């Protein structure tokens, strides 16, 4: 009888470790609503903004400068800006660290290469 208990316990422990090792790491998608976005011009004058911005993030952090046009977050709003509804795509959320970004591109030119 004692041998049966020991075998049963060994099988249960082995199943516990196998089950937890087989589970994938879950990264939640974060979505928040009613966020504020204020848009200013190059001369720091108010250009526009709204308080109904939706922020969606896949919960991951970038740990190196993105050069392949992938992204892990977006911002959007049903409120028009300059007469058009909009979405800010190719937004990246970075982990703490030091990063060097190429700034030789004109603003708003996602096709510009990295240096």
ABEGO torsion letter per residue (X at the ends): XAAAAAAAAAAAAAAAAAAAAABBBBBBBBBBBGBBBBBBBAAGBBAEEBAABBBBBAGBBBABBBAAGBBABBBBBABBBGGBBBBBBGBBBBBBEBBBBBAABBBGBAABBBX
